[in-house]
Amino acid sequence: MNNYLYTISIFMLIIQCHFKWSLAELKSRNDVINHLGTRTPYRFRFNKHDDRIKYPKCKDTKIWMIVRHGTRLPSAENIMGMYNELHELKNLIILQNKLGKGNLNKEQIKGFKDWSCNLNVEEAKFLTLEGKDEMILLAERTRKRFPNAIKHKYDNKTFLFRFTATQRAHQSARYFTQGLFSHSDAQNVEFAPATKVDHVLRFYKHCDKWQKQVKKNPDTYKEQVLLANSSEMNRTLESVTKRLGLSRPVTLDEVNLMYKICGYETSWNKFDVSPWCYAFDTESAEILEYYHDLKHYWMDGYGHNLTYRQACLALQTMFKMFRSDHDPFATFLFAHSGTLVKILTHLELFKPEQPLTAGLIDKTRQWKASYIDCFASNLAFVLYKCKDGDHVLTLFQERPIKLPMCDKELCPLKQLEHYFYDSIHKCNYADLCNLDKEEKDKNSQ
């Protein structure tokens, strides 16, 4: 499908989901829409200053960047939930509020009356128009900041573009090149072939040891389950039930679906907020945010050493590129939340003072998916050739950031290579990920 037909297709999908919320109300309810977790819009988070980033006696020469795909449509499961559970709840909400129940005003009720959804399950997780715009604008700003590392004219020997074998990552890469180059050059960009098994962009997907010891390990979800059964969560369910005026208590599954669709619909529409966000006040939104943060912390973050150790497979490519005279001078990788968050953890970024637990909700914690794992989140390393040697600038969400092992934002390459010596020289996929014979025998039983 060419870009024009694809754009029209996604546009038709999105306008089939109707929802309205005035901009005045949107501004007054930023407390809710700032707690949308991994479905937070990138327009809430990116660095709007796109001036060239210069340092005295230094010149930007190379860039390595990894990007989470842009805003996407929900999963097939969530789309079916919109057809079924949310349509049923919508009718109950309207009926109960006719009887004077609930805390919704007339405009909010109208938002539910206008809401409908006819998304195509076959296009689940496809990139949206907002996702397209995120990629184009991100590329334009990146090119402005680093004009030496990113040459204006495309050359397949100096640029490398890779994406996972998914529609959303593939389309994110294509739209990114449209923001990076002229129209004619963008049409001629060569992409590295996408493979189902990719040890750089999705190293965790086929890491047998991680799959067994972390993802499929019930202990990984222990804290999230504890919060699900806590008095805090019961109060949240009661709060949502009361706000919507429902005659029966809502379940956690229903509230979780409302929370996700609140995020999706708010993300893909620049001017309106989903009516499902009406279900939450600040406190309940924060509880749902933390509920999901618990899972991401223990599955994708600092909960298990193996989770972030395997991210060395991606970082190896950056260090190799910076020391090579032959590799591309600009590398852009398009992947997923699971990839980016594990790399951030490997870099020791956003580490909370204490492990996240169900019993203590720290609202000031650094580990918040709403801030570190929104749609189109990105991490970049830029190599600067300076009078006193090679230095590396790290950017997250397009903002320069000081790595914990560095004294300044612009960090000597040798210092990083020394600190990450094992990541560079002792990063072996088989050693990290292969199950030993005993574990294999247990799995086969």
Backbone torsions as a table, in degrees:
resi	resn	phi	psi	omega
1	MET	NA	126.7	179.7
2	ASN	-72.7	168.1	-173.6
3	ASN	-60.6	-38.0	-177.2
4	TYR	-65.5	-49.3	179.9
5	LEU	-63.6	-37.9	178.9
6	TYR	-62.8	-44.0	179.7
7	THR	-60.4	-45.9	179.8
8	ILE	-62.5	-40.3	-178.8
9	SER	-61.5	-48.3	-178.6
10	ILE	-67.7	-36.7	178.5
11	PHE	-61.1	-42.4	179.7
12	MET	-65.4	-34.7	176.9
13	LEU	-63.5	-46.0	-172.5
14	ILE	-71.8	-37.2	-178.7
15	ILE	-71.2	-9.8	176.0
16	GLN	-76.9	-14.8	174.8
17	CYS	-102.0	107.5	-172.4
18	HIS	-102.1	130.1	175.3
19	PHE	-158.2	149.9	-177.7
20	LYS	-139.1	142.4	172.5
21	TRP	-155.2	125.5	-174.1
22	SER	-61.8	150.8	179.1
23	LEU	-63.0	-32.7	178.2
24	ALA	-62.8	-43.4	178.5
25	GLU	-68.5	-37.5	178.7
26	LEU	-55.2	-46.1	-179.1
27	LYS	-65.2	-34.9	-177.8
28	SER	-78.1	-11.9	-176.9
29	ARG	-118.8	28.6	176.4
30	ASN	-59.7	-20.1	178.5
31	ASP	-61.3	-34.0	179.6
32	VAL	-82.7	-48.9	-173.7
33	ILE	-73.9	-4.7	172.8
34	ASN	-91.0	7.7	-179.0
35	HIS	-128.8	45.4	-174.7
36	LEU	-97.1	5.3	175.9
37	GLY	63.8	-138.5	-175.2
38	THR	-70.4	-7.1	177.7
39	ARG	-101.7	16.1	177.8
40	THR	-68.1	133.8	178.8
41	PRO	-65.0	141.1	178.7
42	TYR	-66.6	-26.6	-179.7
43	ARG	-64.0	-16.5	175.8
44	PHE	-80.7	-15.8	-165.9
45	ARG	-122.4	-23.1	-169.4
46	PHE	-72.8	161.6	178.5
47	ASN	-83.3	113.5	-174.7
48	LYS	-76.8	-14.8	179.4
49	HIS	-83.9	116.4	-175.8
50	ASP	-113.6	23.2	177.7
51	ASP	-64.5	152.3	177.4
52	ARG	-57.7	136.0	-179.6
53	ILE	-96.1	109.0	-175.6
54	LYS	-119.3	149.8	174.2
55	TYR	-131.1	143.2	-178.9
56	PRO	-57.9	134.2	176.2
57	LYS	60.6	28.3	179.3
58	CYS	-134.9	154.7	178.8
59	LYS	-139.5	129.3	177.4
60	ASP	-71.5	128.9	-173.9
61	THR	-124.4	-27.3	-179.8
62	LYS	-142.7	154.3	176.1
63	ILE	-141.0	136.9	174.4
64	TRP	-126.2	122.2	-172.0
65	MET	-137.1	135.2	174.7
66	ILE	-120.0	134.3	-171.4
67	VAL	-128.1	131.0	168.6
68	ARG	-73.1	140.7	179.3
69	HIS	-51.2	158.9	-179.7
70	GLY	-74.3	-178.0	-178.7
71	THR	-53.0	131.8	-177.2
72	ARG	-124.3	169.7	172.9
73	LEU	-74.9	161.8	179.8
74	PRO	-66.3	170.2	175.4
75	SER	-69.8	166.1	177.9
76	ALA	-59.5	-40.3	179.4
77	GLU	-61.5	-43.6	-179.7
78	ASN	-70.6	-35.0	176.7
79	ILE	-63.9	-43.1	176.8
80	MET	-63.3	-35.0	176.2
81	GLY	-64.8	-33.5	176.5
82	MET	-67.4	-42.7	178.5
83	TYR	-61.1	-42.5	-170.2
84	ASN	-99.0	-77.9	-173.9
85	GLU	-58.9	-46.0	-175.4
86	LEU	-72.4	-34.8	176.0
87	HIS	-64.8	-39.1	177.3
88	GLU	-66.0	-44.1	179.1
89	LEU	-64.4	-39.5	178.1
90	LYS	-55.8	-47.5	-179.4
91	ASN	-64.5	-38.6	177.7
92	LEU	-65.2	-41.5	-179.9
93	ILE	-61.5	-46.8	-179.6
94	ILE	-62.8	-44.3	-179.6
95	LEU	-62.3	-48.2	-177.2
96	GLN	-65.6	-36.2	-179.9
97	ASN	-73.5	-24.1	171.2
98	LYS	-64.0	-28.8	179.8
99	LEU	-87.8	6.4	177.5
100	GLY	85.2	14.6	179.8
101	LYS	-90.8	157.8	173.6
102	GLY	86.8	174.0	-176.0
103	ASN	-113.3	19.7	-177.7
104	LEU	-88.4	142.6	176.6
105	ASN	-89.6	178.7	-174.7
106	LYS	-61.3	-40.4	-179.0
107	GLU	-67.0	-36.6	178.1
108	GLN	-67.4	-41.8	176.3
109	ILE	-60.2	-41.7	177.9
110	LYS	-61.2	-36.3	177.6
111	GLY	-58.7	-41.6	177.5
112	PHE	-70.0	-38.8	178.5
113	LYS	-61.7	-37.0	-177.9
114	ASP	-79.9	-15.2	-173.8
115	TRP	-75.5	132.1	170.5
116	SER	-154.7	163.0	-178.6
117	CYS	-145.3	129.4	177.3
118	ASN	-130.2	41.1	179.4
119	LEU	-65.9	149.8	-179.8
120	ASN	-90.1	119.5	-179.1
121	VAL	-58.5	-31.8	-179.0
122	GLU	-66.8	-16.4	179.1
123	GLU	-109.4	25.6	176.0
124	ALA	-57.5	138.3	178.1
125	LYS	69.6	11.2	176.9
126	PHE	-71.1	151.6	176.8
127	LEU	-65.4	141.1	178.9
128	THR	-97.7	175.2	175.6
129	LEU	-59.6	-39.5	178.0
130	GLU	-63.3	-38.8	177.2
131	GLY	-62.2	-38.8	176.2
132	LYS	-60.7	-48.9	-179.3
133	ASP	-62.4	-39.5	179.3
134	GLU	-57.1	-43.8	-177.5
135	MET	-69.7	-44.2	-179.6
136	ILE	-61.4	-48.0	-176.7
137	LEU	-69.8	-36.5	176.4
138	LEU	-60.8	-43.3	179.6
139	ALA	-64.9	-42.6	-179.7
140	GLU	-61.7	-43.1	-179.4
141	ARG	-68.4	-38.9	-179.3
142	THR	-64.5	-40.8	178.9
143	ARG	-63.9	-38.7	179.1
144	LYS	-64.9	-37.3	-176.2
145	ARG	-72.9	-32.1	-173.0
146	PHE	-132.0	69.5	-174.3
147	PRO	-68.2	-22.7	179.2
148	ASN	-82.3	-43.0	-179.7
149	ALA	-69.6	-31.9	-179.1
150	ILE	-111.0	98.5	-179.7
151	LYS	-67.9	144.7	-177.2
152	HIS	-66.8	-36.3	-177.2
153	LYS	-91.4	131.9	-179.0
154	TYR	-73.9	138.8	175.5
155	ASP	-145.6	121.9	-175.4
156	ASN	-69.4	-7.9	175.9
157	LYS	-85.8	-22.6	-177.2
158	THR	-107.8	-11.3	178.8
159	PHE	-117.6	138.2	173.8
160	LEU	-127.2	126.5	177.0
161	PHE	-122.2	128.0	178.7
162	ARG	-134.2	148.0	176.7
163	PHE	-146.5	160.2	177.9
164	THR	-76.5	167.2	-177.1
165	ALA	-80.2	59.1	177.6
166	THR	-136.0	150.6	-179.3
167	GLN	-61.5	-43.3	-175.5
168	ARG	-66.3	-36.4	177.6
169	ALA	-74.6	-40.5	178.7
170	HIS	-60.5	-50.3	-179.3
171	GLN	-67.3	-34.6	175.8
172	SER	-59.3	-44.2	179.3
173	ALA	-62.9	-42.9	-178.0
174	ARG	-65.1	-44.0	-179.6
175	TYR	-70.6	-30.6	176.1
176	PHE	-61.0	-42.8	179.9
177	THR	-65.3	-27.9	177.2
178	GLN	-67.5	-30.2	176.7
179	GLY	-82.5	-19.2	-175.8
180	LEU	-89.5	-33.0	-173.0
181	PHE	-126.8	173.2	172.4
182	SER	-66.9	165.3	-177.6
183	HIS	-58.4	-45.3	-177.4
184	SER	-66.1	-41.4	178.6
185	ASP	-65.8	-41.4	-178.7
186	ALA	-60.7	-33.1	179.5
187	GLN	-68.8	-20.9	-175.3
188	ASN	-103.9	5.5	-178.5
189	VAL	-64.5	134.9	175.8
190	GLU	-98.8	128.8	179.2
191	PHE	-105.1	142.8	174.5
192	ALA	-64.3	140.7	-178.7
193	PRO	-59.6	135.3	177.4
194	ALA	-82.6	138.4	-180.0
195	THR	-125.0	148.7	-179.1
196	LYS	-65.6	-35.8	175.5
197	VAL	-102.6	112.3	-177.0
198	ASP	-133.4	105.7	-175.3
199	HIS	-78.7	-5.3	176.3
200	VAL	-99.3	-48.8	-173.5
201	LEU	-90.1	-23.8	177.8
202	ARG	-143.1	54.9	-175.1
203	PHE	-56.6	-32.3	-174.4
204	TYR	-76.2	-23.4	-175.3
205	LYS	-62.2	-33.6	-176.0
206	HIS	-119.3	19.7	176.3
207	CYS	-88.9	96.0	-173.1
208	ASP	-56.3	-40.7	-177.5
209	LYS	-65.8	-41.4	178.6
210	TRP	-68.2	-41.2	178.6
211	GLN	-57.5	-41.2	-177.3
212	LYS	-79.8	-47.0	-171.6
213	GLN	-81.5	-21.5	-176.5
214	VAL	-119.4	-67.6	-171.6
215	LYS	-62.0	-41.6	-177.3
216	LYS	-97.6	11.9	-179.9
217	ASN	-92.6	117.1	-178.3
218	PRO	-56.0	-28.9	-180.0
219	ASP	-63.1	-26.3	179.3
220	THR	-60.0	-31.2	-174.7
221	TYR	-104.2	10.4	-175.1
222	LYS	-58.5	-47.8	-177.5
223	GLU	-68.0	-37.2	178.3
224	GLN	-65.6	-39.5	178.0
225	VAL	-65.2	-39.9	178.2
226	LEU	-61.2	-41.9	178.4
227	LEU	-67.4	-37.1	179.4
228	ALA	-59.6	-31.6	-177.4
229	ASN	-101.8	15.0	-174.2
230	SER	-91.0	166.3	176.0
231	SER	-65.5	-32.1	177.8
232	GLU	-61.8	-42.4	179.7
233	MET	-70.5	-37.3	176.7
234	ASN	-60.0	-41.4	178.1
235	ARG	-65.1	-35.8	178.0
236	THR	-64.3	-45.4	179.0
237	LEU	-62.9	-40.3	178.0
238	GLU	-64.8	-39.6	-179.9
239	SER	-63.3	-44.8	179.9
240	VAL	-65.6	-43.0	178.2
241	THR	-57.6	-45.3	-178.1
242	LYS	-67.8	-43.8	-178.1
243	ARG	-60.9	-39.4	-177.0
244	LEU	-86.3	-10.2	177.3
245	GLY	74.2	25.3	-175.8
246	LEU	-74.5	149.5	-177.9
247	SER	-86.3	-7.8	176.8
248	ARG	-133.3	153.8	179.0
249	PRO	-66.0	139.9	174.4
250	VAL	-79.1	152.8	177.6
251	THR	-91.4	164.6	177.1
252	LEU	-62.8	-38.1	178.7
253	ASP	-61.1	-40.5	180.0
254	GLU	-68.0	-44.2	179.5
255	VAL	-65.4	-38.2	178.9
256	ASN	-64.1	-39.0	177.3
257	LEU	-66.3	-43.5	176.4
258	MET	-57.4	-43.7	-178.6
259	TYR	-61.9	-44.8	-179.3
260	LYS	-65.5	-45.7	-178.0
261	ILE	-69.5	-33.4	171.2
262	CYS	-53.7	-44.8	-179.5
263	GLY	-69.6	-48.9	-178.6
264	TYR	-58.2	-52.8	-174.6
265	GLU	-67.4	-32.4	176.3
266	THR	-70.3	-36.3	-178.0
267	SER	-68.9	-42.1	-173.1
268	TRP	-86.5	-0.8	176.9
269	ASN	-122.8	120.2	-173.3
270	LYS	-68.8	-26.4	-168.1
271	PHE	-114.8	-14.5	-177.5
272	ASP	-123.6	158.9	176.8
273	VAL	-115.7	141.3	-178.9
274	SER	-59.7	139.6	176.6
275	PRO	-62.5	-20.6	179.6
276	TRP	-68.4	-15.2	173.7
277	CYS	-70.3	-18.4	178.2
278	TYR	-64.1	-19.7	-177.2
279	ALA	-67.8	-16.6	-170.1
280	PHE	-118.0	144.8	163.5
281	ASP	-103.7	-178.7	-176.0
282	THR	-57.4	-46.9	-175.5
283	GLU	-63.8	-44.4	-178.9
284	SER	-69.0	-35.6	177.0
285	ALA	-64.5	-38.6	179.1
286	GLU	-66.9	-35.8	177.8
287	ILE	-66.2	-44.3	178.2
288	LEU	-64.8	-39.0	177.0
289	GLU	-59.9	-46.3	-178.4
290	TYR	-68.5	-36.2	177.6
291	TYR	-55.1	-44.0	178.8
292	HIS	-76.7	-34.2	177.2
293	ASP	-61.4	-35.0	177.8
294	LEU	-59.7	-44.4	179.2
295	LYS	-64.2	-48.3	-177.0
296	HIS	-65.6	-35.9	179.6
297	TYR	-63.9	-46.8	-175.5
298	TRP	-81.6	-24.3	-179.8
299	MET	-98.0	-37.4	-174.4
300	ASP	-112.9	-10.0	-172.7
301	GLY	-115.8	-127.4	-170.5
302	TYR	-84.6	1.1	-175.4
303	GLY	-63.6	-35.1	-178.9
304	HIS	-136.8	135.0	-177.5
305	ASN	-58.9	-41.2	-177.1
306	LEU	-59.8	-33.0	-177.5
307	THR	-55.0	-50.4	-176.5
308	TYR	-92.8	-18.9	176.2
309	ARG	-62.6	-38.8	-177.1
310	GLN	-67.4	-15.2	177.6
311	ALA	-66.6	-11.5	176.5
312	CYS	-58.8	-26.6	-179.2
313	LEU	-61.4	-32.1	177.2
314	ALA	-83.1	-44.5	-177.2
315	LEU	-65.0	-29.3	175.7
316	GLN	-52.2	-40.6	-175.9
317	THR	-66.4	-33.5	179.0
318	MET	-67.9	-49.5	-179.1
319	PHE	-63.0	-38.8	178.6
320	LYS	-62.7	-43.3	-179.5
321	MET	-62.9	-41.5	-176.9
322	PHE	-68.9	-22.7	-179.9
323	ARG	-98.3	-3.5	-175.8
324	SER	-98.9	146.7	174.6
325	ASP	-96.8	-2.8	-171.8
326	HIS	-115.0	-27.5	-177.4
327	ASP	-68.6	166.6	174.9
328	PRO	-55.2	149.0	-179.5
329	PHE	-90.8	-9.4	177.5
330	ALA	-139.4	116.7	-179.6
331	THR	-118.5	129.1	179.1
332	PHE	-127.6	121.4	-175.8
333	LEU	-116.5	137.5	-176.4
334	PHE	-122.0	115.6	-172.0
335	ALA	-138.5	-136.0	-167.9
336	HIS	-139.5	169.8	177.9
337	SER	-51.2	-47.7	-177.7
338	GLY	-59.9	-32.0	178.9
339	THR	-73.1	-53.0	-173.2
340	LEU	-63.7	-44.1	-176.5
341	VAL	-65.1	-36.8	178.7
342	LYS	-67.4	-35.9	177.3
343	ILE	-68.4	-42.4	177.2
344	LEU	-57.8	-39.9	179.7
345	THR	-69.2	-39.6	176.5
346	HIS	-59.1	-32.3	179.1
347	LEU	-83.6	0.2	177.7
348	GLU	67.4	30.2	179.2
349	LEU	-92.6	148.8	174.3
350	PHE	57.5	34.8	-180.0
351	LYS	-82.2	122.5	179.1
352	PRO	-71.5	157.6	-178.9
353	GLU	-64.0	-34.1	178.2
354	GLN	-129.5	151.0	175.0
355	PRO	-56.3	144.2	179.5
356	LEU	-71.3	130.9	178.6
357	THR	-133.7	162.0	-180.0
358	ALA	-68.8	-26.0	-173.8
359	GLY	-81.3	-15.1	-177.3
360	LEU	-137.5	106.5	179.3
361	ILE	-95.8	104.0	-179.5
362	ASP	-90.8	106.5	-177.3
363	LYS	-71.0	-16.2	-179.8
364	THR	-96.7	8.2	-175.8
365	ARG	-59.9	150.6	175.5
366	GLN	-76.5	-31.0	-175.8
367	TRP	-81.9	91.8	176.5
368	LYS	-134.3	114.7	-179.7
369	ALA	-58.8	-29.5	179.7
370	SER	-59.7	-23.0	-178.7
371	TYR	-110.3	-32.8	-174.2
372	ILE	-105.0	-7.2	-175.0
373	ASP	-142.6	41.6	176.4
374	CYS	-75.1	172.3	173.8
375	PHE	-56.9	142.2	176.6
376	ALA	66.4	15.2	174.5
377	SER	-53.7	148.4	-176.3
378	ASN	-150.7	152.7	179.1
379	LEU	-132.3	130.3	-178.9
380	ALA	-131.5	144.8	171.1
381	PHE	-120.1	129.9	-179.3
382	VAL	-120.4	126.3	179.0
383	LEU	-88.1	124.5	176.0
384	TYR	-109.5	128.9	172.0
385	LYS	-89.2	115.1	-175.9
386	CYS	-118.7	166.0	178.7
387	LYS	-58.6	-32.9	-177.4
388	ASP	-102.9	24.3	175.9
389	GLY	113.9	-179.1	-178.0
390	ASP	-80.3	137.1	177.8
391	HIS	-130.7	158.5	-178.7
392	VAL	-124.4	130.5	173.0
393	LEU	-104.2	130.4	177.6
394	THR	-104.9	134.5	176.9
395	LEU	-126.2	136.9	174.0
396	PHE	-126.7	130.3	-172.2
397	GLN	53.1	32.8	175.7
398	GLU	75.8	10.2	177.4
399	ARG	-108.9	133.4	173.3
400	PRO	-57.3	136.8	-177.6
401	ILE	-136.2	140.3	178.9
402	LYS	-87.6	122.5	176.5
403	LEU	-70.4	147.5	-176.2
404	PRO	-58.7	-29.1	-177.7
405	MET	-89.4	4.0	-178.5
406	CYS	-113.4	155.1	178.5
407	ASP	-85.0	-28.9	-177.7
408	LYS	-136.5	169.6	177.1
409	GLU	-61.2	-43.3	177.2
410	LEU	-87.2	106.3	-168.7
411	CYS	-110.0	136.2	178.0
412	PRO	-57.4	133.3	179.2
413	LEU	-59.4	-39.6	-179.6
414	LYS	-62.0	-36.5	179.2
415	GLN	-65.4	-42.7	178.5
416	LEU	-67.1	-40.4	179.4
417	GLU	-64.1	-36.9	178.2
418	HIS	-67.8	-44.0	-177.1
419	TYR	-67.2	-39.1	-177.7
420	PHE	-102.0	32.9	-178.0
421	TYR	-55.4	-47.7	-179.0
422	ASP	-65.0	-36.6	179.5
423	SER	-64.1	-32.9	-177.7
424	ILE	-84.2	-45.1	-169.3
425	HIS	-105.8	-14.4	-177.7
426	LYS	-124.9	30.2	-179.2
427	CYS	-99.2	98.0	-176.7
428	ASN	-119.1	120.8	-174.6
429	TYR	-60.1	-43.5	-178.4
430	ALA	-62.0	-44.5	179.7
431	ASP	-63.0	-39.7	-177.5
432	LEU	-73.9	-39.1	-163.1
433	CYS	-115.0	-21.3	-177.3
434	ASN	-75.7	134.0	174.9
435	LEU	-74.6	142.5	175.6
436	ASP	-74.8	172.1	-173.5
437	LYS	-58.7	-40.7	-178.3
438	GLU	-62.9	-42.5	180.0
439	GLU	-67.6	-38.1	178.3
440	LYS	-63.1	-41.1	179.3
441	ASP	-62.4	-39.7	179.5
442	LYS	-64.8	-40.1	-178.6
443	ASN	-66.7	-31.8	-176.8
444	SER	-80.7	-11.5	-178.1
445	GLN	-77.0	NA	NA
